[in-house]
Amino acid sequence: MSGRVLVVDDVATNRLLLRAKLSSAYYDVVVAENGIQALDMARSEQPDMVMLDVLMPDMDGFAVCAALKADEATAHIPVIAVSANAMPLDVERGLKAGFFRYITKPIKVIEFMEALDVALEFAGKKSDTNK
């Protein structure tokens, strides 16, 4: 499977690592450094999914996810949280907040790739129903 992924992380190394992993799996990757850029890019690029860091200084991942879900132009895009906050309550809070999946750092490659595949399938089904 392949698709377009918007990677959002305020740490350059994390963006590079995610871009490299996704590109090697044949995903088309675009990146944003913060929440404001993420919202603009999600609207203009219409990615199949968003990989979103939860802890960012300008606008945290929860605020970005809420804004994406509230915007008719981006509400259909699955948003996957990527976070070092790995306690069960953190994961539960993320899923209740509307994240499609919640991946914890350090990233487990199999879990990560499965979440991408499911999100891409979901994005495809959603776009098919919108036609």
Secondary structure in CASP SS format (residue, H / E / C, confidence):
PFRMAT SS
TARGET T0000
AUTHOR 0000-0000-0000
METHOD secondary structure of the structure
MODEL  1
M C 1.00
S C 1.00
G C 1.00
R E 1.00
V E 1.00
L E 1.00
V E 1.00
V E 1.00
D C 1.00
D C 1.00
V C 1.00
A H 1.00
T H 1.00
N H 1.00
R H 1.00
L H 1.00
L H 1.00
L H 1.00
R H 1.00
A H 1.00
K H 1.00
L H 1.00
S H 1.00
S H 1.00
A C 1.00
Y C 1.00
Y C 1.00
D E 1.00
V E 1.00
V E 1.00
V E 1.00
A E 1.00
E C 1.00
N C 1.00
G H 1.00
I H 1.00
Q H 1.00
A H 1.00
L H 1.00
D H 1.00
M H 1.00
A H 1.00
R H 1.00
S H 1.00
E H 1.00
Q C 1.00
P C 1.00
D C 1.00
M E 1.00
V E 1.00
M E 1.00
L E 1.00
D E 1.00
V C 1.00
L C 1.00
M C 1.00
P C 1.00
D C 1.00
M C 1.00
D C 1.00
G H 1.00
F H 1.00
A H 1.00
V H 1.00
C H 1.00
A H 1.00
A H 1.00
L H 1.00
K H 1.00
A H 1.00
D C 1.00
E C 1.00
A C 1.00
T C 1.00
A C 1.00
H C 1.00
I C 1.00
P C 1.00
V E 1.00
I E 1.00
A E 1.00
V E 1.00
S E 1.00
A C 1.00
N C 1.00
A C 1.00
M C 1.00
P H 1.00
L H 1.00
D H 1.00
V H 1.00
E H 1.00
R H 1.00
G H 1.00
L H 1.00
K H 1.00
A C 1.00
G C 1.00
F C 1.00
F C 1.00
R E 1.00
Y E 1.00
I E 1.00
T E 1.00
K C 1.00
P C 1.00
I C 1.00
K C 1.00
V H 1.00
I H 1.00
E H 1.00
F H 1.00
M H 1.00
E H 1.00
A H 1.00
L H 1.00
D H 1.00
V H 1.00
A H 1.00
L H 1.00
E H 1.00
F H 1.00
A H 1.00
G H 1.00
K H 1.00
K H 1.00
S H 1.00
D H 1.00
T H 1.00
N C 1.00
K C 1.00
END
